[in-house]
Amino acid sequence: MLGSLLAATLFWVDVGPKQALVCPPAAIDACLAALPWDVQQQLPRDAGRYREALALRAAMAVAVVHEDVAGMVLWAPQRLAHSESAMWNNQVYQLPLQQQPELTLWHELGHLETKRLQGTVLPAKLTPLEQEWLADCYLLWRSARATGSLALAWQQYHRRNLAVMSHIENLSHWSALYLLPVLRHYTVAKLAAFTRFDDFAADFFPRVERYDADAIAEFSSLLQRVFSAASLQPLPDYMFWRRPALGRILQPTLVHLMGRQAANSWLQQQHMPPLSPVVQLTESALNKP
């Protein structure tokens, strides 16, 4: 796979109308030397600063201003986990992760594309969470065009849900909150019509409901109440006004891992009623042209 073959090699990839340099952490000096001189002037020369910023993460995007170069992606796919898990219903549920090196790279390229489109197709100012879900929309678009399927996009959706269910610190990357309407609306055939991410972003961004800081804080509080091991006393009416929305976001992941009957039963117990069968859309239906 891409990750094992190229983890120790720097290489260029296309991102929109520009290119990005993908750089293993151990090759930062060589990567900096491979960049055009005017790009080098925008970046720190100390390799230690990049390794410190990356820390234990598997990837990080560094955007630059240049007519041909979008930026650099530090990429360490050997650090990626092979599964994501979370505990609820007194059971640990695990999601195996396929093609995670490619998805991680596409997500970071999505950060570079988001940066390029700010102030034109996208707002000039974006919150950190907005930057994350927009990068995952690029991953969605890129993976669908590469594979002819939404399977990897749904995997990313489930992964984001499991991550926030397991550790609330992952709320900053909880793109599932915004990805669901995109996954519901766009089939592979619709995505194939967008040859540029610019056009896709211009189409989906106005469709997606945004949440203010107060709403995000309420979702955070409810997630902690429902999934924290420290929450021993059940309070099924806590944040009752947010429960249906949270149930809608979690339901596809719960169904994927528990089966529909068990997932819907659990949602009912949590006062997060499942979607009506009339409006439910299955992932198989979404993948049909």
C-alpha positions as CSV (number, residue, x, y, z in Angstrom):
1,M,0.0,0.0,0.0
2,L,0.9,3.6,-0.3
3,G,1.9,4.0,3.3
4,S,4.4,1.2,3.5
5,L,5.9,2.0,0.1
6,L,6.5,5.7,0.6
7,A,6.7,6.3,4.3
8,A,10.5,7.0,4.1
9,T,10.4,8.9,0.8
10,L,9.6,12.5,0.0
11,F,7.3,13.0,-3.0
12,W,5.1,15.5,-4.7
13,V,1.3,15.1,-5.1
14,D,-1.3,17.2,-6.9
15,V,-3.7,19.2,-4.8
16,G,-6.1,21.3,-6.8
17,P,-4.2,23.4,-9.3
18,K,-1.0,23.2,-7.2
19,Q,1.3,20.6,-5.8
20,A,2.2,19.6,-2.2
21,L,5.4,18.1,-1.0
22,V,4.8,15.0,1.2
23,C,7.6,14.7,3.7
24,P,8.6,11.9,6.2
25,P,9.6,13.5,9.5
26,A,13.1,12.0,9.2
27,A,13.7,13.8,5.9
28,I,12.7,17.4,6.8
29,D,16.0,18.9,5.9
30,A,15.9,17.3,2.4
31,C,12.2,18.3,2.0
32,L,13.0,22.0,2.8
33,A,15.9,21.9,0.3
34,A,13.5,20.5,-2.4
35,L,11.1,23.4,-2.1
36,P,11.4,26.5,-4.3
37,W,13.6,29.3,-2.7
38,D,10.7,31.7,-2.2
39,V,8.8,28.9,-0.4
40,Q,11.8,28.1,1.8
41,Q,11.8,31.8,3.0
42,Q,8.3,31.3,4.4
43,L,9.2,28.4,6.6
44,P,11.4,27.8,9.7
45,R,14.7,26.1,8.9
46,D,15.1,24.2,12.2
47,A,14.0,20.6,11.6
48,G,13.4,20.2,15.3
49,R,10.5,22.7,15.2
50,Y,8.6,20.5,12.7
51,R,9.1,17.3,14.7
52,E,8.0,19.1,17.8
53,A,4.9,20.4,16.1
54,L,4.1,17.0,14.7
55,A,4.8,15.3,18.1
56,L,3.2,11.8,18.1
57,R,0.7,12.6,15.3
58,A,0.7,10.8,12.0
59,A,0.4,13.8,9.8
60,M,0.4,17.6,9.7
61,A,-0.2,20.2,6.9
62,V,1.9,23.3,6.5
63,A,0.4,25.8,4.0
64,V,2.4,28.3,2.1
65,V,1.7,31.2,-0.4
66,H,3.0,30.3,-3.8
67,E,1.5,30.1,-7.3
68,D,2.6,26.5,-7.8
69,V,3.1,25.0,-4.3
70,A,0.2,24.6,-1.8
71,G,2.4,23.6,1.0
72,M,4.1,20.6,2.7
73,V,2.6,17.6,4.5
74,L,4.5,15.9,7.2
75,W,3.5,12.3,7.0
76,A,4.3,9.4,9.3
77,P,1.8,6.6,8.3
78,Q,3.6,4.0,10.4
79,R,2.1,5.8,13.5
80,L,-1.5,5.2,12.4
81,A,-3.7,2.8,14.3
82,H,-5.4,-0.1,12.5
83,S,-8.7,0.3,14.3
84,E,-10.8,2.7,16.3
85,S,-12.9,1.7,19.3
86,A,-15.3,3.0,22.0
87,M,-17.3,1.6,24.8
88,W,-21.1,1.9,25.3
89,N,-23.9,-0.5,26.2
90,N,-21.4,-2.3,28.5
91,Q,-19.4,-3.4,25.5
92,V,-16.3,-2.4,23.5
93,Y,-17.1,-1.9,19.8
94,Q,-14.2,-1.8,17.3
95,L,-14.0,-0.5,13.8
96,P,-11.2,-1.9,11.6
97,L,-9.6,0.9,9.5
98,Q,-8.9,0.3,5.8
99,Q,-6.5,2.4,3.6
100,Q,-5.8,4.8,6.6
101,P,-2.5,6.1,5.2
102,E,-4.2,7.3,2.0
103,L,-7.2,8.8,4.0
104,T,-4.8,10.6,6.4
105,L,-2.9,12.1,3.4
106,W,-6.1,13.1,1.7
107,H,-7.3,14.8,4.9
108,E,-4.1,16.8,5.2
109,L,-4.3,17.8,1.5
110,G,-7.8,18.9,2.3
111,H,-6.4,21.3,4.8
112,L,-4.3,22.8,2.1
113,E,-7.2,23.1,-0.3
114,T,-9.4,24.6,2.4
115,K,-6.7,27.2,3.1
116,R,-6.5,28.0,-0.7
117,L,-10.3,28.5,-0.9
118,Q,-10.7,30.7,2.1
119,G,-11.9,34.2,1.1
120,T,-13.4,33.0,-2.2
121,V,-15.5,29.8,-2.2
122,L,-15.2,29.5,1.6
123,P,-15.3,32.2,4.3
124,A,-12.1,34.0,5.1
125,K,-12.3,33.0,8.7
126,L,-13.0,29.4,9.8
127,T,-13.0,27.8,13.3
128,P,-10.6,24.9,13.9
129,L,-13.6,22.5,13.8
130,E,-14.7,24.0,10.5
131,Q,-11.3,23.5,9.0
132,E,-11.4,19.8,10.1
133,W,-14.8,19.0,8.7
134,L,-13.9,20.7,5.4
135,A,-10.7,18.7,5.2
136,D,-12.8,15.6,5.7
137,C,-15.1,16.7,2.9
138,Y,-12.1,16.9,0.6
139,L,-11.3,13.3,1.8
140,L,-14.9,12.3,1.0
141,W,-14.7,13.8,-2.5
142,R,-11.2,12.5,-3.2
143,S,-11.9,8.9,-1.9
144,A,-15.2,8.6,-3.9
145,R,-13.5,9.7,-7.1
146,A,-10.5,7.3,-6.5
147,T,-12.5,4.2,-5.5
148,G,-16.0,4.7,-7.0
149,S,-17.5,4.2,-3.6
150,L,-18.5,6.1,-0.4
151,A,-17.2,3.2,1.8
152,L,-14.0,5.0,2.9
153,A,-15.9,8.3,3.5
154,W,-18.4,6.4,5.8
155,Q,-15.4,4.8,7.5
156,Q,-14.0,8.3,8.3
157,Y,-17.5,9.3,9.5
158,H,-17.7,6.3,11.9
159,R,-14.1,6.8,13.0
160,R,-14.8,10.5,14.0
161,N,-17.9,9.4,16.0
162,L,-16.0,6.6,17.8
163,A,-13.1,8.9,18.6
164,V,-15.4,11.5,20.3
165,M,-17.4,8.8,22.0
166,S,-14.2,7.4,23.5
167,H,-12.4,10.7,24.4
168,I,-14.1,14.1,24.4
169,E,-10.7,15.6,23.7
170,N,-11.4,14.5,20.1
171,L,-14.3,17.0,19.8
172,S,-12.0,19.3,17.8
173,H,-12.1,16.8,15.0
174,W,-15.7,15.7,15.2
175,S,-16.5,16.2,11.6
176,A,-19.4,13.7,11.7
177,L,-21.5,16.6,13.0
178,Y,-21.3,18.2,9.5
179,L,-20.5,15.2,7.3
180,L,-23.8,13.5,7.6
181,P,-25.9,15.9,5.4
182,V,-23.1,15.7,2.8
183,L,-23.1,11.9,2.8
184,R,-26.9,11.8,2.7
185,H,-27.1,14.2,-0.3
186,Y,-24.3,13.2,-2.6
187,T,-24.1,9.9,-4.4
188,V,-20.9,8.7,-6.1
189,A,-22.5,9.7,-9.4
190,K,-23.1,13.3,-8.1
191,L,-19.6,13.5,-6.8
192,A,-18.1,12.3,-10.1
193,A,-19.7,15.4,-11.7
194,F,-17.4,17.7,-9.7
195,T,-14.0,17.5,-11.4
196,R,-12.7,20.2,-9.0
197,F,-13.0,20.4,-5.3
198,D,-13.7,24.2,-5.7
199,D,-17.0,23.4,-7.4
200,F,-17.9,20.7,-4.9
201,A,-17.2,23.0,-2.0
202,A,-19.3,25.8,-3.6
203,D,-22.2,23.4,-3.9
204,F,-22.1,21.6,-0.5
205,F,-21.0,24.4,1.9
206,P,-24.2,26.5,1.7
207,R,-26.3,23.3,2.3
208,V,-24.7,22.4,5.6
209,E,-26.1,23.7,8.9
210,R,-23.4,25.3,11.1
211,Y,-23.4,25.2,14.9
212,D,-22.3,28.0,17.1
213,A,-20.0,27.7,20.1
214,D,-22.9,27.2,22.5
215,A,-24.4,24.4,20.5
216,I,-21.0,22.7,20.3
217,A,-20.6,23.0,24.1
218,E,-24.0,21.4,24.6
219,F,-23.1,18.5,22.3
220,S,-19.9,18.1,24.3
221,S,-21.7,18.1,27.6
222,L,-24.2,15.5,26.3
223,L,-21.5,13.2,24.9
224,Q,-19.7,13.2,28.2
225,R,-22.9,12.5,30.1
226,V,-23.8,9.6,27.8
227,F,-20.4,8.0,27.2
228,S,-18.1,8.9,30.1
229,A,-17.3,6.0,32.4
230,A,-17.6,8.5,35.3
231,S,-21.3,9.1,34.6
232,L,-22.8,6.3,36.7
233,Q,-26.2,7.9,37.3
234,P,-28.4,7.7,34.2
235,L,-30.1,11.0,33.4
236,P,-32.1,10.3,30.2
237,D,-33.6,13.8,30.2
238,Y,-30.3,15.7,30.5
239,M,-30.0,18.1,27.5
240,F,-33.3,16.6,26.1
241,W,-33.3,19.3,23.4
242,R,-30.0,18.1,21.9
243,R,-30.7,14.3,22.2
244,P,-32.6,13.8,18.9
245,A,-29.9,15.7,16.9
246,L,-27.1,13.7,18.6
247,G,-29.0,10.5,17.9
248,R,-29.2,11.3,14.2
249,I,-25.5,11.8,14.1
250,L,-24.6,8.7,16.0
251,Q,-27.2,6.3,14.4
252,P,-25.3,5.4,11.2
253,T,-22.2,4.4,13.3
254,L,-24.3,2.5,15.9
255,V,-26.2,0.6,13.2
256,H,-22.9,-0.2,11.4
257,L,-21.4,-1.7,14.6
258,M,-24.4,-3.0,16.5
259,G,-27.0,-3.9,13.9
260,R,-30.1,-1.8,13.3
261,Q,-32.4,-3.4,15.9
262,A,-29.9,-3.2,18.8
263,A,-28.8,0.3,17.8
264,N,-32.3,1.7,17.6
265,S,-33.2,0.0,21.0
266,W,-30.2,1.6,22.6
267,L,-31.1,5.0,21.1
268,Q,-34.6,4.7,22.5
269,Q,-33.2,3.9,26.0
270,Q,-31.0,7.1,25.8
271,H,-34.0,9.2,24.7
272,M,-32.3,9.7,21.3
273,P,-35.1,8.4,19.1
274,P,-33.9,6.8,15.8
275,L,-34.9,8.2,12.5
276,S,-38.3,7.1,11.1
277,P,-38.0,4.3,8.5
278,V,-39.6,6.6,6.0
279,V,-36.6,9.0,6.0
280,Q,-33.8,6.5,6.7
281,L,-31.2,6.1,3.9
282,T,-29.0,3.1,3.9
283,E,-25.3,3.3,3.0
284,S,-25.8,0.9,0.1
285,A,-28.5,3.2,-1.4
286,L,-26.1,6.1,-1.1
287,N,-23.5,4.3,-3.0
288,K,-25.7,3.7,-6.0
289,P,-25.2,6.1,-9.0
